[in-house]
């Protein structure tokens, strides 16, 4: 059942304004995907390059045909298995999807989030006549994605207009962005790792992973991304004055600020972005992250940390 704030936010989207809303991955910054001026507002608020594609959020996979064409059978299997959930499918776009949403590409990214506030917002938006909400993460481009409404306000508060809306919601459960899967070929290809892993995809589809198409641009694929102001270094000894992100089994050296001590890989993902933000709030100059080993969501954590620590980060 939609609440008054959700109904207000859905009306704001219909009227061409921006809405930040919680998902199970991170908080997004949404606009009506079929309103060119509204979509342009996302790029202005984030400082996002115009050729960087957006992901379109819908309330149910049954609406997929409004955005995509030639959807392969295995994509349907993935949608039934993992939607609502932290998975984005890259598909051939329908003709009326905006170039601004796809970065001028012939493909579109589509997702059905599982966060109850996000689903309520999408259902109310669609009830009012909306067809999809384009929404990247609600942060300045290249910076740390927010996992709380407070982080959105700190990140984008001065970039939003008086009619834009920030919806409240519980902290994102997954904590890192959705798995992006290219479904334009004969077999699926993971273009950005996340909570939905390669083993999970292969188990559902019965297909081995295909080869990535390097020409397809997707969110979060730049070498430098997800970066705080503090420098991030990986798998080095932490020194006095540093911040430390590591599994709880690793002790905190003297003089080091412990930013996160998760017990599991899932907790590591949940806490990662908040820990990076905490480093900046504390005025730390360097963060040491000890990367988790192994398969599963650890692959996605390593991906985010490698991009956050890239020497050419903004």
Helices and strands as residue ranges (DSSP letters): H 4-14, E 19-21, E 28-32, H 36-46, E 55-57, G 61-66, E 68-69, H 73-82, E 87-93, H 99-102, E 107-111, H 116-127, E 133-137, H 149-156, G 157-159, E 165-166, E 179-182, E 189-192, H 198-205, E 231-234, E 243-245, E 257-260, H 265-281, E 286-289, H 297-308
